């Protein structure tokens, strides 16, 4: 319910200063950020649950989280390069 209430205003705020020809790129970037945030939350919650169950699962989830952070770090420069075009 919280995502449903905030998704519309977040898209509107993100697209307010974007020229019409770049609006699809900005909307895609916002959606990607939302998905990455959701995956990070699921990994964090899974890691907490797995830490009580099995140390190996916690290690694997930690590696997945590091990979997600690396992907997000690579997405930032790419989005800035696309913005300059």
Secondary structure, DSSP 8 states (H G I E B T S, - for coil): -HHHHHHHHHHHHHHTTS-GGGHHHHHHHHHHHHHHHHHHHHHHHHHHHHHHH-HHHHHHHHHHHHHHHHHHHHHHHHHHHHHH-
